[in-house]
Amino acid sequence: MTALYLIDGSFELFRCYYGAPRARLDDGREVGAVRGLFETLASLLREEDLVYAAMAFDDVEALQARDAEDTENIHAQYDLAVETGLALGIDTWVMAGYSADDAIASAAHHFGPDPGLGRVVICSTDNDFAQCVRGDRVILLDRIRKVRSGQAEVERKFGVPPQRIPEYLALVGDKSDGIPGIPGFGPRTTAAVIQRFGAMEEIPVEVDEWDVEVRGRERLAATFRERRAEAIAYRDASIKRLDAPLPGSLEELRYHGAHRPSVEALADAVEAPGLLNRTVRYLD
């Protein structure tokens, strides 16, 4: 099966910054995240079904870490992170006016139906990407836990189909995207309400119309009535855009291999010659 792997570069950079060993050059610059990024991408490129690959980064100014010092250190490695993707031969997008999430969602939506493609694999742990899943055609890959999730797994985890994930996150909340949720709406209750009514606009505001068995039905109906507009705003904020600018054809994303001079230059820049031995394959 031929697969297109879509990589959230911003997420991977953060993951490597907080998870990979720290390393500083003689001039004091931190490069540990870039070294880790190279290692983890080289590992991903070994996937047997990987035929196409693309990686998206948020604009550098959109990257915010846990504190100011972390943000400064991550920003300092941003350009090298982008160079890492390019050196490895991955089609790499730096987004302006759109988020990396928008680019990935747009690519999954656009290329997913391509008859020359077996499936799309979105490499991210963000819950809101579950809305992009389509059967076993567009799936998620949690690279940390090495777990792949298609539609059946999404429905088992959240209790709602992929297209209702924005409603689910609006009510339950999604800390990673700053969505607090609506008080009283836990995972099971929210899943039951969405299963019964569907879209946010279809959820009744009157308790006598709530023909669904959930605990505290009267209180929940009252809360929803009071905060309905807020919930809809959260839902809308959770919906991925599907109109980000993309390459014109799937073939432009075919993975051919790494560019040796670029890898050599990167390894020299981060003072890690061992990276040269980690590449899957080089261009002829």
Order of alpha helices (4+ residues) and beta strands (2+ residues): beta-alpha-alpha-beta-alpha-beta-alpha-beta-beta-beta-alpha-alpha-alpha-alpha-alpha
